[in-house]
Amino acid sequence: MNFTIVVSMERSLRQKLLGIVALAISFVAACSSSSTDDVQSRIDAVENNLIAAVINAGSVPAGMSLTDRMQHYLAPGVSIAVINNGAIEWAKGYGVIEAGVTQPVTPDTVFQACSVSKPVSVTGIMLLAQSGTIDISRNVNDYLKSWRLADNTFTTTEKATIQRLMSHTGGTNVSGFFGYPAGSAVPTLFEVLNGTPPATTDPIQVVYVPGSRSSYSGGGMEVLQQMAEDVTGISFRTYMNDNLLSKLEMNSSDFVQPMEGPLSARAAKGHDVDGAVMPGGWNTYPELIAAGLWTTPSDLARLLIEVQEAATRNQGAALSQQTALQILTMQPNSNFGLGFGLINGNGGLIFQHSGSNVGYKSFIGAYKDRGQGVAVMINGDNGYTLSMEIVRSVAKVYGWPDFKPEEAKLIDVTPFVLQSYAGDYKQTDGATTFQVYVSDNGLMMKFVGVISERLDMYPTDTDTFLLRSQLPGTLTFSRDGSGNVTGFTIALQEGGTIVATRK
């Protein structure tokens, strides 16, 4: 074969190969463009398909827009990260970091994680167990050096083990903490544990037999914080930064209380039930495990992905498969694994946690086996209901078989009757006040007390309404002999009642 023919053949082959490569590049570009378009279409769908907590039985709810619902709940800012196919598919911010200013919320804006700090912290502490430094089945007092959880009649036969404290079955008190407003004295961890001023909460102690039942206890989590510091000899903040946050590249996360340093420039300010910015921007939470993390939804999503990867593929950056599976094992007499709440959903095991600090709300949830999940953070007291409306939208758009709205037989109530309920009410045996008012889509309630929130009311009868969110129950209005509304009674889902009289 002569040289000319060889060159010609090589040129022809090269042209064919270049053509194939060009087609391949074109195909990849088209796929990339299509993929980008697909993601954007899902983002658009999530933003316009928020779903209320309760819908009329048998109906298909009309999607609500995120922008409208933010206005409805007086929520200045929202940040969302969505996990799909084992990765963060998108993250986006909405609104502003502070009411009345123009600085937008972005995926890099940090929020108070609230109680979502707990599963992050417990995951970090589990690395001490993974290394053999601690045995979580042992009494927490076996590791405490500078402070001890006092024994009493409840601990005669059963002990507050690390494992029980991680799953809220340790027998400890103090469900939550409310933080310390700007300008007020902030207690040390010792003062929190001992309940001494300036701490405003009770001393942490065992108040029922450990392991016998579940009772949500932020106080027990603070015992774990002291244990971690005693075992490691360093601050809890430093331990978490060095051993978990940095390894997972959670670079926008820090247990920094009070807020200072680089993250402060991109911190969303908290807002009260009326949408007004909190004095000083936020409260300070020295109770780091219970409520002290500042972070973003994207960083929280990285934690969820770590647990998924470790549990299902043994490919965690920090966690072993054994540790991840321990975290995701339901504990006796509890709805918790270790740190995370667990649900056996239609799509498999769900690990999740919600959070509520003054001025902030948060939620994380993910499937163990589906490579899907979501993290939502909001800088407003009314954010819990909104966060769950967002989660239901994500679930619908991404085809999750869980997080569906509750169905009930709802009725139409005339504007005249709705207006008859509007007014101010006062709890008869407590300090909580209530304002009932008519909104564009029905009746709403604002309550102010130990916790505060605005929520929708769903009518099942003329005088009967379902309440959900942080005050779940059934509200029934009462009337006098002349038909005037005199008050209401709320039968709470978890038992007990609240009675209020019209002012």
Order of alpha helices (4+ residues) and beta strands (2+ residues): alpha-beta-alpha-beta-beta-beta-alpha-alpha-alpha-alpha-alpha-alpha-beta-alpha-alpha-beta-beta-beta-beta-alpha-beta-alpha-beta-beta-beta-beta-beta-beta-beta-beta
